[in-house]
Amino acid sequence: MSETPEISFRSRLGLNLLNFFLGEVIGVAVPFLTDYLKNHHWTFQAIGLATAMIGVGTLLFQAPSGVIAEQVSRHRILTGIVLGVYGLGFSLIPLFTSSEQVTDALLFLSGAASSFFMTLSATLAFSLAGRHRFAQIMGQNQMWNHAGFLVSAMGTSYLIHHQGLAWGFFPIGAGSLLGILSLLLVQKKELVFHQIGKRKTDKKSTEEDLDTIRDSRTLGRVFLDFFRSPAIRVLLISTTLFQIANAPVMPLLLLYLRFLHGGNGKMEWVVFIAQATMVPVAWWAARSSARWGHKLVFSIAFFIMPIRSMICAVSMNTTVLLFTQVLDGVAAGIYGVSVALIVSDLTRGKKGFNMLMGLAQIAMALGAVIGPLLQGVSVGQVGYRFSFMVFAAIAALAAVIFFHSMPHELGGSGGEEKASLPEKLP
């Protein structure tokens, strides 16, 4: 096997900056939108529908995003397009707040565009790094992504406080533009998928790149092969349960702290602590996955979630409740890195990486829909503390399914999951 070529500083910086600005535009999108629309005399029903359109767009386009990324070889251009659509959708809202229909359509388009972000950023990382350096690159990317979210949260809060709510849209438009410009730093010649798309087999191609070229299955056959794989079924089921248990807990904690008279200062710390924790954890997860294996590191995230929710259920101490956000940051920091690494192992450098990433991201979209619905029902019927117990139970179920049923042969140093895909290719 020939050696994998080195990644230039320019391409590495470009990819890291892209992830920084992705974190920045996503991090500021929804929190201020409700107040902005309320100030423009929208009804609560209209505001709820508008914010829901983001989730609807994301959910409907999550699976197609993987299929489109699988068929398109120019991933830099596609990333630039969806970033532009996302930024433009939010930036135009101040011009159309008098029309609920136009605003809803813009938010839907922005949600649809955001469904491509995780899949395409992971694809670009895989294209640059190959499987052997993928963990390292993903760790760096996720660090920059969470850092972008933190900078965005602080910067947007400052702008809104000093300039008004309309300025909350500025970081989204500016971040989208800067994200597009950062793609210019990523050199096309270093992207493995571009070499594969042109069927080049020069001396820089690694054996795993050639495996992808030799995989002549149709995308329909690849999709069916996914669901013949027990490991892939386990991944999709367990991550969906993980997100259902995770998505509502932070909003529920915010409500609980307000109920306990935690104060607005503590509200801001809920988000800050989690995101600040994710930055070093993403780096640690990437390094530890290469040493201990992807399954073991990902299992840590799964088992942390029920512990976090149970602490929230049994404690009324606001300081202790804030500490649980450290656990949230650890679990989410690992999740962001480990999902892509396991998808890489399960597809083994052949077709389907983008498609499986898209399917895996459906778990996050489903969690954002199902989790809050469960939260609303459980809080209304049985109160905060029992609601935390419900989500702890769901998280524990996800942990047991993943740890017990996911095959152990998922090494970060080149190990392959034996049952991931059928051995015989047409």
C-alpha positions as a Markdown table, in Angstrom:
| # | Residue | x | y | z |
|---|---|---|---|---|
| 1 | Met | 0.0 | 0.0 | 0.0 |
| 2 | Ser | 1.4 | 3.4 | -1.0 |
| 3 | Glu | 1.7 | 6.1 | 1.7 |
| 4 | Thr | -1.1 | 8.6 | 2.2 |
| 5 | Pro | 0.1 | 12.0 | 1.0 |
| 6 | Glu | 0.6 | 14.7 | 3.6 |
| 7 | Ile | -2.1 | 17.3 | 4.1 |
| 8 | Ser | -1.0 | 20.8 | 3.5 |
| 9 | Phe | -1.3 | 23.5 | 6.2 |
| 10 | Arg | -3.5 | 25.5 | 3.8 |
| 11 | Ser | -6.0 | 22.8 | 3.3 |
| 12 | Arg | -6.1 | 21.9 | 7.0 |
| 13 | Leu | -6.6 | 25.5 | 8.0 |
| 14 | Gly | -9.4 | 25.9 | 5.4 |
| 15 | Leu | -11.3 | 22.9 | 6.7 |
| 16 | Asn | -10.9 | 24.0 | 10.3 |
| 17 | Leu | -12.1 | 27.5 | 9.5 |
| 18 | Leu | -15.1 | 26.1 | 7.6 |
| 19 | Asn | -16.1 | 24.1 | 10.7 |
| 20 | Phe | -15.6 | 27.2 | 12.8 |
| 21 | Phe | -18.0 | 29.2 | 10.7 |
| 22 | Leu | -20.5 | 26.3 | 10.5 |
| 23 | Gly | -20.6 | 26.3 | 14.3 |
| 24 | Glu | -21.0 | 30.1 | 14.3 |
| 25 | Val | -24.0 | 30.2 | 11.9 |
| 26 | Ile | -25.8 | 27.3 | 13.5 |
| 27 | Gly | -25.1 | 28.5 | 17.1 |
| 28 | Val | -26.9 | 31.8 | 16.7 |
| 29 | Ala | -29.8 | 30.9 | 14.5 |
| 30 | Val | -32.9 | 30.2 | 16.6 |
| 31 | Pro | -32.3 | 31.6 | 20.1 |
| 32 | Phe | -33.0 | 35.2 | 19.2 |
| 33 | Leu | -35.5 | 34.5 | 16.4 |
| 34 | Thr | -38.5 | 34.1 | 18.6 |
| 35 | Asp | -38.0 | 37.5 | 20.3 |
| 36 | Tyr | -37.4 | 39.2 | 17.0 |
| 37 | Leu | -40.7 | 37.9 | 15.5 |
| 38 | Lys | -42.5 | 38.7 | 18.7 |
| 39 | Asn | -41.3 | 42.3 | 18.5 |
| 40 | His | -42.8 | 42.4 | 15.0 |
| 41 | His | -46.3 | 41.5 | 16.4 |
| 42 | Trp | -46.3 | 37.8 | 15.3 |
| 43 | Thr | -48.7 | 35.6 | 17.3 |
| 44 | Phe | -47.3 | 32.7 | 19.3 |
| 45 | Gln | -48.9 | 30.2 | 16.9 |
| 46 | Ala | -47.2 | 31.9 | 13.9 |
| 47 | Ile | -43.8 | 32.0 | 15.8 |
| 48 | Gly | -44.1 | 28.3 | 16.6 |
| 49 | Leu | -44.8 | 27.4 | 13.0 |
| 50 | Ala | -41.9 | 29.5 | 11.7 |
| 51 | Thr | -39.4 | 28.0 | 14.1 |
| 52 | Ala | -40.7 | 24.5 | 13.3 |
| 53 | Met | -40.1 | 25.1 | 9.6 |
| 54 | Ile | -36.4 | 24.9 | 10.3 |
| 55 | Gly | -36.7 | 21.5 | 11.8 |
| 56 | Val | -39.1 | 20.3 | 9.0 |
| 57 | Gly | -36.6 | 21.4 | 6.3 |
| 58 | Thr | -33.8 | 19.6 | 8.1 |
| 59 | Leu | -35.7 | 16.4 | 8.7 |
| 60 | Leu | -37.0 | 16.2 | 5.1 |
| 61 | Phe | -33.6 | 16.8 | 3.5 |
| 62 | Gln | -31.4 | 14.9 | 5.9 |
| 63 | Ala | -31.5 | 11.5 | 4.0 |
| 64 | Pro | -31.4 | 13.2 | 0.5 |
| 65 | Ser | -28.4 | 15.2 | 1.6 |
| 66 | Gly | -26.4 | 12.0 | 1.9 |
| 67 | Val | -27.6 | 10.7 | -1.5 |
| 68 | Ile | -26.8 | 14.0 | -3.2 |
| 69 | Ala | -23.3 | 14.1 | -1.6 |
| 70 | Glu | -22.7 | 10.5 | -2.8 |
| 71 | Gln | -23.5 | 11.4 | -6.4 |
| 72 | Val | -21.7 | 14.8 | -6.5 |
| 73 | Ser | -17.9 | 14.8 | -6.7 |
| 74 | Arg | -17.5 | 18.6 | -6.3 |
| 75 | His | -18.0 | 18.7 | -2.6 |
| 76 | Arg | -16.4 | 22.1 | -2.1 |
| 77 | Ile | -18.9 | 23.7 | -4.5 |
| 78 | Leu | -21.9 | 21.9 | -3.0 |
| 79 | Thr | -20.8 | 23.0 | 0.5 |
| 80 | Gly | -20.5 | 26.6 | -0.7 |
| 81 | Ile | -24.0 | 26.5 | -2.3 |
| 82 | Val | -25.7 | 25.2 | 0.9 |
| 83 | Leu | -23.8 | 27.7 | 3.1 |
| 84 | Gly | -25.0 | 30.5 | 0.7 |
| 85 | Val | -28.6 | 29.3 | 0.8 |
| 86 | Tyr | -28.5 | 29.0 | 4.6 |
| 87 | Gly | -27.0 | 32.5 | 5.1 |
| 88 | Leu | -29.2 | 34.1 | 2.5 |
| 89 | Gly | -32.4 | 32.6 | 4.0 |
| 90 | Phe | -31.7 | 34.1 | 7.4 |
| 91 | Ser | -30.3 | 37.4 | 6.1 |
| 92 | Leu | -33.5 | 38.1 | 4.1 |
| 93 | Ile | -35.9 | 37.6 | 7.0 |
| 94 | Pro | -35.8 | 41.2 | 8.2 |
| 95 | Leu | -37.0 | 42.3 | 4.7 |
| 96 | Phe | -40.0 | 40.0 | 4.8 |
| 97 | Thr | -41.3 | 39.9 | 8.4 |
| 98 | Ser | -44.6 | 41.4 | 7.1 |
| 99 | Ser | -45.2 | 38.1 | 5.2 |
| 100 | Glu | -45.5 | 35.0 | 7.3 |
| 101 | Gln | -45.5 | 32.8 | 4.2 |
| 102 | Val | -42.3 | 34.2 | 2.8 |
| 103 | Thr | -40.6 | 34.0 | 6.2 |
| 104 | Asp | -41.7 | 30.4 | 6.7 |
| 105 | Ala | -40.3 | 29.5 | 3.2 |
| 106 | Leu | -37.0 | 31.2 | 4.0 |
| 107 | Leu | -36.6 | 29.3 | 7.3 |
| 108 | Phe | -37.6 | 26.0 | 5.5 |
| 109 | Leu | -34.8 | 26.6 | 2.9 |
| 110 | Ser | -32.3 | 27.4 | 5.7 |
| 111 | Gly | -33.2 | 24.2 | 7.5 |
| 112 | Ala | -32.9 | 22.2 | 4.3 |
| 113 | Ala | -29.5 | 23.7 | 3.7 |
| 114 | Ser | -28.3 | 23.0 | 7.2 |
| 115 | Ser | -29.0 | 19.2 | 6.8 |
| 116 | Phe | -26.0 | 19.1 | 4.5 |
| 117 | Phe | -23.5 | 20.6 | 6.9 |
| 118 | Met | -22.4 | 17.7 | 9.0 |
| 119 | Thr | -22.4 | 15.2 | 6.1 |
| 120 | Leu | -20.3 | 17.5 | 3.8 |
| 121 | Ser | -17.9 | 18.6 | 6.4 |
| 122 | Ala | -17.2 | 15.0 | 7.3 |
| 123 | Thr | -16.9 | 14.2 | 3.6 |
| 124 | Leu | -14.3 | 16.9 | 3.1 |
| 125 | Ala | -12.4 | 15.7 | 6.1 |
| 126 | Phe | -12.4 | 12.1 | 4.8 |
| 127 | Ser | -11.4 | 13.3 | 1.3 |
| 128 | Leu | -8.4 | 15.0 | 2.7 |
| 129 | Ala | -7.3 | 12.5 | 5.4 |
| 130 | Gly | -8.4 | 9.0 | 4.3 |
| 131 | Arg | -9.4 | 6.5 | 6.9 |
| 132 | His | -6.0 | 6.5 | 8.7 |
| 133 | Arg | -6.0 | 10.2 | 9.5 |
| 134 | Phe | -9.7 | 10.7 | 9.7 |
| 135 | Ala | -9.9 | 10.6 | 13.5 |
| 136 | Gln | -7.2 | 13.3 | 13.8 |
| 137 | Ile | -8.9 | 15.6 | 11.3 |
| 138 | Met | -12.4 | 15.1 | 12.7 |
| 139 | Gly | -11.1 | 15.9 | 16.2 |
| 140 | Gln | -9.6 | 19.2 | 15.0 |
| 141 | Asn | -12.7 | 20.1 | 13.0 |
| 142 | Gln | -15.1 | 19.5 | 15.9 |
| 143 | Met | -12.9 | 21.6 | 18.2 |
| 144 | Trp | -13.1 | 24.5 | 15.8 |
| 145 | Asn | -16.9 | 23.9 | 15.3 |
| 146 | His | -17.6 | 24.2 | 19.1 |
| 147 | Ala | -15.3 | 27.2 | 19.4 |
| 148 | Gly | -17.3 | 28.9 | 16.6 |
| 149 | Phe | -20.5 | 28.2 | 18.5 |
| 150 | Leu | -19.0 | 29.9 | 21.6 |
| 151 | Val | -17.7 | 32.9 | 19.8 |
| 152 | Ser | -21.1 | 33.2 | 18.0 |
| 153 | Ala | -23.0 | 33.1 | 21.2 |
| 154 | Met | -21.0 | 35.7 | 22.9 |
| 155 | Gly | -20.7 | 38.0 | 19.8 |
| 156 | Thr | -24.4 | 37.8 | 19.0 |
| 157 | Ser | -25.4 | 38.5 | 22.6 |
| 158 | Tyr | -23.2 | 41.6 | 22.5 |
| 159 | Leu | -24.6 | 42.8 | 19.2 |
| 160 | Ile | -28.2 | 42.3 | 20.3 |
| 161 | His | -27.7 | 44.0 | 23.6 |
| 162 | His | -26.0 | 47.1 | 22.1 |
| 163 | Gln | -27.5 | 47.3 | 18.6 |
| 164 | Gly | -30.9 | 45.6 | 18.7 |
| 165 | Leu | -32.4 | 42.2 | 17.8 |
| 166 | Ala | -32.1 | 42.8 | 14.0 |
| 167 | Trp | -28.3 | 42.6 | 14.4 |
| 168 | Gly | -28.6 | 39.0 | 15.4 |
| 169 | Phe | -28.9 | 38.1 | 11.7 |
| 170 | Phe | -25.5 | 39.8 | 10.9 |
| 171 | Pro | -23.3 | 37.0 | 12.2 |
| 172 | Ile | -25.2 | 34.4 | 10.2 |
| 173 | Gly | -24.8 | 36.2 | 6.9 |
| 174 | Ala | -21.1 | 37.1 | 7.7 |
| 175 | Gly | -20.3 | 33.6 | 8.9 |
| 176 | Ser | -21.8 | 32.0 | 5.8 |
| 177 | Leu | -19.8 | 34.3 | 3.5 |
| 178 | Leu | -16.5 | 33.6 | 5.5 |
| 179 | Gly | -17.3 | 29.9 | 5.5 |
| 180 | Ile | -17.6 | 30.0 | 1.7 |
| 181 | Leu | -14.3 | 31.9 | 1.4 |
| 182 | Ser | -12.5 | 29.4 | 3.7 |
| 183 | Leu | -13.4 | 26.6 | 1.2 |
| 184 | Leu | -11.0 | 28.4 | -1.3 |
| 185 | Leu | -8.1 | 27.4 | 1.0 |
| 186 | Val | -8.9 | 23.7 | 0.7 |
| 187 | Gln | -6.9 | 22.5 | -2.3 |
| 188 | Lys | -8.8 | 20.4 | -4.8 |
| 189 | Lys | -5.8 | 18.3 | -5.7 |
| 190 | Glu | -5.6 | 17.0 | -2.1 |
| 191 | Leu | -9.2 | 15.8 | -2.0 |
| 192 | Val | -9.3 | 12.0 | -2.5 |
| 193 | Phe | -12.9 | 12.0 | -3.8 |
| 194 | His | -12.0 | 14.3 | -6.6 |
| 195 | Gln | -9.3 | 11.9 | -7.7 |
| 196 | Ile | -11.8 | 9.0 | -7.4 |
| 197 | Gly | -14.5 | 10.9 | -9.3 |
| 198 | Lys | -12.2 | 11.2 | -12.3 |
| 199 | Arg | -11.1 | 7.6 | -12.0 |
| 200 | Lys | -7.5 | 8.5 | -11.5 |
| 201 | Thr | -5.2 | 5.9 | -10.1 |
| 202 | Asp | -1.9 | 7.7 | -9.8 |
| 203 | Lys | 0.8 | 6.9 | -7.4 |
| 204 | Lys | -0.7 | 9.0 | -4.6 |
| 205 | Ser | -3.8 | 6.9 | -4.5 |
| 206 | Thr | -4.0 | 4.6 | -1.5 |
| 207 | Glu | -5.4 | 1.0 | -1.5 |
| 208 | Glu | -8.6 | 2.1 | 0.2 |
| 209 | Asp | -9.1 | 4.7 | -2.5 |
| 210 | Leu | -8.8 | 2.0 | -5.1 |
| 211 | Asp | -11.3 | -0.1 | -3.2 |
| 212 | Thr | -13.8 | 2.7 | -3.6 |
| 213 | Ile | -13.2 | 2.9 | -7.3 |
| 214 | Arg | -13.6 | -0.9 | -7.6 |
| 215 | Asp | -17.0 | -0.8 | -5.8 |
| 216 | Ser | -19.4 | -0.8 | -8.7 |
| 217 | Arg | -22.6 | -1.2 | -6.7 |
| 218 | Thr | -25.5 | 1.2 | -7.5 |
| 219 | Leu | -26.6 | 3.5 | -4.7 |
| 220 | Gly | -29.8 | 1.5 | -4.4 |
| 221 | Arg | -27.8 | -1.6 | -3.7 |
| 222 | Val | -25.6 | 0.2 | -1.2 |
| 223 | Phe | -28.8 | 1.5 | 0.6 |
| 224 | Leu | -30.2 | -2.0 | 0.8 |
| 225 | Asp | -26.9 | -3.4 | 2.0 |
| 226 | Phe | -27.0 | -0.9 | 4.9 |
| 227 | Phe | -30.1 | -2.5 | 6.3 |
| 228 | Arg | -28.8 | -6.0 | 5.9 |
| 229 | Ser | -26.0 | -5.0 | 8.3 |
| 230 | Pro | -26.8 | -5.6 | 12.0 |
| 231 | Ala | -24.1 | -3.1 | 13.0 |
| 232 | Ile | -25.6 | -0.3 | 10.9 |
| 233 | Arg | -29.1 | -1.1 | 12.3 |
| 234 | Val | -27.7 | -0.9 | 15.8 |
| 235 | Leu | -26.0 | 2.4 | 15.0 |
| 236 | Leu | -29.1 | 4.0 | 13.6 |
| 237 | Ile | -31.4 | 2.8 | 16.4 |
| 238 | Ser | -29.1 | 3.6 | 19.3 |
| 239 | Thr | -28.2 | 7.1 | 18.0 |
| 240 | Thr | -31.9 | 7.9 | 17.4 |
| 241 | Leu | -32.7 | 6.9 | 21.0 |
| 242 | Phe | -29.6 | 8.9 | 22.2 |
| 243 | Gln | -30.9 | 12.1 | 20.5 |
| 244 | Ile | -34.4 | 11.6 | 21.7 |
| 245 | Ala | -33.0 | 11.4 | 25.3 |
| 246 | Asn | -30.6 | 14.3 | 24.8 |
| 247 | Ala | -32.4 | 17.0 | 22.7 |
| 248 | Pro | -35.0 | 18.0 | 25.3 |
| 249 | Val | -32.8 | 17.9 | 28.4 |
| 250 | Met | -31.1 | 21.3 | 28.0 |
| 251 | Pro | -34.4 | 23.2 | 27.4 |
| 252 | Leu | -35.9 | 21.2 | 30.2 |
| 253 | Leu | -33.0 | 22.1 | 32.5 |
| 254 | Leu | -33.4 | 25.8 | 31.6 |
| 255 | Leu | -37.1 | 25.6 | 32.6 |
| 256 | Tyr | -36.3 | 23.7 | 35.8 |
| 257 | Leu | -33.6 | 26.3 | 36.8 |
| 258 | Arg | -36.1 | 29.1 | 36.2 |
| 259 | Phe | -38.6 | 27.2 | 38.3 |
| 260 | Leu | -36.0 | 26.9 | 41.1 |
| 261 | His | -35.3 | 30.7 | 40.8 |
| 262 | Gly | -31.8 | 30.1 | 39.2 |
| 263 | Gly | -31.7 | 33.5 | 37.7 |
| 264 | Asn | -30.8 | 34.7 | 34.2 |
| 265 | Gly | -27.1 | 34.5 | 34.9 |
| 266 | Lys | -27.4 | 30.7 | 35.4 |
| 267 | Met | -29.4 | 30.5 | 32.2 |
| 268 | Glu | -26.5 | 31.7 | 30.1 |
| 269 | Trp | -24.1 | 29.3 | 31.9 |
| 270 | Val | -26.1 | 26.3 | 30.8 |
| 271 | Val | -25.1 | 26.8 | 27.2 |
| 272 | Phe | -21.6 | 28.1 | 27.9 |
| 273 | Ile | -20.5 | 25.3 | 30.1 |
| 274 | Ala | -21.6 | 22.6 | 27.7 |
| 275 | Gln | -20.0 | 24.2 | 24.6 |
| 276 | Ala | -16.8 | 25.1 | 26.4 |
| 277 | Thr | -16.5 | 21.4 | 27.5 |
| 278 | Met | -17.0 | 20.1 | 24.0 |
| 279 | Val | -13.9 | 21.9 | 22.6 |
| 280 | Pro | -11.2 | 19.8 | 24.5 |
| 281 | Val | -13.4 | 16.7 | 24.6 |
| 282 | Ala | -13.5 | 16.6 | 20.8 |
| 283 | Trp | -9.7 | 16.6 | 20.7 |
| 284 | Trp | -9.5 | 13.9 | 23.4 |
| 285 | Ala | -12.2 | 11.7 | 21.7 |
| 286 | Ala | -10.2 | 11.7 | 18.4 |
| 287 | Arg | -6.9 | 10.8 | 20.1 |
| 288 | Ser | -8.5 | 8.1 | 22.3 |
| 289 | Ser | -10.5 | 6.5 | 19.5 |
| 290 | Ala | -7.2 | 5.8 | 17.7 |
| 291 | Arg | -5.9 | 4.1 | 20.8 |
| 292 | Trp | -8.9 | 2.4 | 22.4 |
| 293 | Gly | -11.2 | 1.9 | 19.4 |
| 294 | His | -14.2 | 3.9 | 18.3 |
| 295 | Lys | -16.8 | 1.7 | 20.0 |
| 296 | Leu | -15.4 | 2.1 | 23.5 |
| 297 | Val | -15.0 | 5.9 | 23.3 |
| 298 | Phe | -18.5 | 6.3 | 21.8 |
| 299 | Ser | -19.9 | 4.0 | 24.6 |
| 300 | Ile | -18.7 | 6.6 | 27.2 |
| 301 | Ala | -21.0 | 9.2 | 25.6 |
| 302 | Phe | -23.9 | 6.7 | 25.8 |
| 303 | Phe | -23.4 | 5.9 | 29.4 |
| 304 | Ile | -22.9 | 9.5 | 30.5 |
| 305 | Met | -26.3 | 10.5 | 29.3 |
| 306 | Pro | -28.5 | 8.6 | 31.8 |
| 307 | Ile | -26.2 | 9.6 | 34.6 |
| 308 | Arg | -26.7 | 13.3 | 33.7 |
| 309 | Ser | -30.4 | 13.0 | 33.5 |
| 310 | Met | -30.7 | 11.1 | 36.8 |
| 311 | Ile | -28.6 | 13.8 | 38.6 |
| 312 | Cys | -31.1 | 16.4 | 37.3 |
| 313 | Ala | -33.9 | 14.2 | 38.6 |
| 314 | Val | -32.7 | 13.8 | 42.1 |
| 315 | Ser | -31.1 | 17.3 | 42.8 |
| 316 | Met | -32.6 | 20.7 | 43.4 |
| 317 | Asn | -29.2 | 22.4 | 43.9 |
| 318 | Thr | -28.7 | 24.8 | 41.0 |
| 319 | Thr | -24.9 | 24.5 | 41.2 |
| 320 | Val | -25.1 | 20.7 | 40.9 |
| 321 | Leu | -27.6 | 21.1 | 38.0 |
| 322 | Leu | -25.2 | 23.4 | 36.2 |
| 323 | Phe | -22.4 | 20.8 | 36.7 |
| 324 | Thr | -24.5 | 18.3 | 34.7 |
| 325 | Gln | -23.7 | 20.5 | 31.7 |
| 326 | Val | -20.1 | 19.3 | 31.9 |
| 327 | Leu | -21.5 | 15.8 | 31.4 |
| 328 | Asp | -23.6 | 17.1 | 28.5 |
| 329 | Gly | -20.5 | 18.6 | 26.9 |
| 330 | Val | -18.5 | 15.4 | 27.3 |
| 331 | Ala | -21.2 | 13.3 | 25.7 |
| 332 | Ala | -21.9 | 15.7 | 22.8 |
| 333 | Gly | -18.2 | 16.3 | 22.2 |
| 334 | Ile | -17.6 | 12.6 | 21.8 |
| 335 | Tyr | -20.8 | 12.2 | 19.7 |
| 336 | Gly | -19.7 | 14.7 | 17.1 |
| 337 | Val | -16.5 | 12.9 | 16.5 |
| 338 | Ser | -17.4 | 9.3 | 17.0 |
| 339 | Val | -20.5 | 9.1 | 14.7 |
| 340 | Ala | -18.3 | 10.0 | 11.6 |
| 341 | Leu | -15.5 | 7.7 | 12.7 |
| 342 | Ile | -17.9 | 4.7 | 13.1 |
| 343 | Val | -19.6 | 5.5 | 9.7 |
| 344 | Ser | -16.1 | 5.5 | 8.2 |
| 345 | Asp | -15.4 | 2.0 | 9.7 |
| 346 | Leu | -18.8 | 0.6 | 8.7 |
| 347 | Thr | -18.5 | 1.7 | 5.1 |
| 348 | Arg | -14.8 | 0.7 | 5.0 |
| 349 | Gly | -13.7 | 3.2 | 2.4 |
| 350 | Lys | -16.2 | 2.0 | -0.2 |
| 351 | Lys | -19.4 | 3.6 | -1.5 |
| 352 | Gly | -22.0 | 4.9 | 1.0 |
| 353 | Phe | -20.0 | 7.1 | 3.4 |
| 354 | Asn | -22.0 | 10.2 | 2.5 |
| 355 | Met | -25.3 | 8.3 | 2.4 |
| 356 | Leu | -24.8 | 6.7 | 5.8 |
| 357 | Met | -23.7 | 10.0 | 7.3 |
| 358 | Gly | -27.0 | 11.4 | 6.1 |
| 359 | Leu | -29.0 | 8.6 | 7.6 |
| 360 | Ala | -27.1 | 8.9 | 10.9 |
| 361 | Gln | -27.9 | 12.6 | 11.0 |
| 362 | Ile | -31.6 | 11.8 | 10.8 |
| 363 | Ala | -31.3 | 10.7 | 14.4 |
| 364 | Met | -30.5 | 14.3 | 15.4 |
| 365 | Ala | -33.5 | 15.6 | 13.4 |
| 366 | Leu | -35.9 | 13.0 | 14.9 |
| 367 | Gly | -34.5 | 13.7 | 18.4 |
| 368 | Ala | -35.3 | 17.4 | 17.9 |
| 369 | Val | -38.9 | 16.5 | 17.0 |
| 370 | Ile | -39.8 | 13.6 | 19.3 |
| 371 | Gly | -37.8 | 14.6 | 22.3 |
| 372 | Pro | -39.6 | 18.0 | 22.9 |
| 373 | Leu | -43.0 | 16.3 | 22.3 |
| 374 | Leu | -42.2 | 13.8 | 25.1 |
| 375 | Gln | -40.9 | 16.7 | 27.2 |
| 376 | Gly | -44.2 | 18.6 | 26.8 |
| 377 | Val | -46.3 | 15.6 | 27.7 |
| 378 | Ser | -44.2 | 14.4 | 30.6 |
| 379 | Val | -43.7 | 17.8 | 32.3 |
| 380 | Gly | -47.4 | 18.6 | 31.9 |
| 381 | Gln | -48.5 | 15.3 | 33.4 |
| 382 | Val | -45.9 | 14.3 | 36.0 |
| 383 | Gly | -43.5 | 17.3 | 36.5 |
| 384 | Tyr | -39.9 | 18.1 | 35.9 |
| 385 | Arg | -38.1 | 15.4 | 38.0 |
| 386 | Phe | -40.0 | 12.5 | 36.6 |
| 387 | Ser | -39.5 | 13.9 | 33.1 |
| 388 | Phe | -35.7 | 13.7 | 33.7 |
| 389 | Met | -36.2 | 10.1 | 34.8 |
| 390 | Val | -38.0 | 9.3 | 31.5 |
| 391 | Phe | -35.1 | 10.6 | 29.5 |
| 392 | Ala | -32.6 | 8.8 | 31.7 |
| 393 | Ala | -34.5 | 5.6 | 30.9 |
| 394 | Ile | -34.4 | 6.2 | 27.2 |
| 395 | Ala | -30.7 | 7.1 | 27.3 |
| 396 | Ala | -29.9 | 3.9 | 29.3 |
| 397 | Leu | -31.8 | 1.8 | 26.7 |
| 398 | Ala | -29.7 | 3.4 | 24.0 |
| 399 | Ala | -26.5 | 2.7 | 25.9 |
| 400 | Val | -27.4 | -0.9 | 26.5 |
| 401 | Ile | -28.3 | -1.5 | 22.8 |
| 402 | Phe | -25.1 | 0.1 | 21.5 |
| 403 | Phe | -22.7 | -1.5 | 23.9 |
| 404 | His | -24.3 | -5.0 | 23.8 |
| 405 | Ser | -25.1 | -5.2 | 20.1 |
| 406 | Met | -22.4 | -3.1 | 18.3 |
| 407 | Pro | -19.5 | -5.4 | 17.2 |
| 408 | His | -16.2 | -4.8 | 19.0 |
| 409 | Glu | -14.1 | -4.9 | 15.8 |
| 410 | Leu | -14.2 | -1.1 | 15.2 |
| 411 | Gly | -10.6 | -0.2 | 15.7 |
| 412 | Gly | -9.4 | 3.3 | 15.3 |
| 413 | Ser | -6.1 | 2.2 | 13.9 |
| 414 | Gly | -7.4 | 0.5 | 10.8 |
| 415 | Gly | -9.6 | -2.2 | 12.3 |
| 416 | Glu | -12.7 | -3.2 | 10.3 |
| 417 | Glu | -16.1 | -4.2 | 11.4 |
| 418 | Lys | -16.5 | -7.6 | 10.0 |
| 419 | Ala | -20.3 | -7.6 | 9.6 |
| 420 | Ser | -20.7 | -4.1 | 8.4 |
| 421 | Leu | -21.3 | -4.7 | 4.7 |
| 422 | Pro | -21.5 | -7.8 | 2.5 |
| 423 | Glu | -18.1 | -9.1 | 1.6 |
| 424 | Lys | -19.0 | -9.9 | -2.0 |
| 425 | Leu | -19.4 | -7.0 | -4.3 |
| 426 | Pro | -21.0 | -7.3 | -7.7 |
